[in-house]
Amino acid sequence: MARVLLFGRLADQAGWRERSIDAGDLATLRSALAADDAVLGEALAGPGVQVAVDKALVRGEAILAAGTEVAFLPPMSGG
């Protein structure tokens, strides 16, 4: 099971900050999250959302081992 963390507006939209989800790769995890909550799935696929796997930013696909931490980070804003 992967430990999934949501931050900022993503956590607000989902109504939770942390969950454990069984998924072998990042694509399966995204699909499971979208199937459970279509609005969250859309937000996760939005522009600027970054993914960190075990505290390292990843682009594209990643394999998830048991106990892997996956964090979804909303777009940053500031000035």
Buried (B, 14 or more C-beta within 10 A) or exposed (E): EBBBBBBBEBBEBBEBEEBEBEBEEBEBBBEBBBEEBEEBBEBBEEEEBBBBBBEEEEEEEBEBEEEBBBBBBBEEEEE
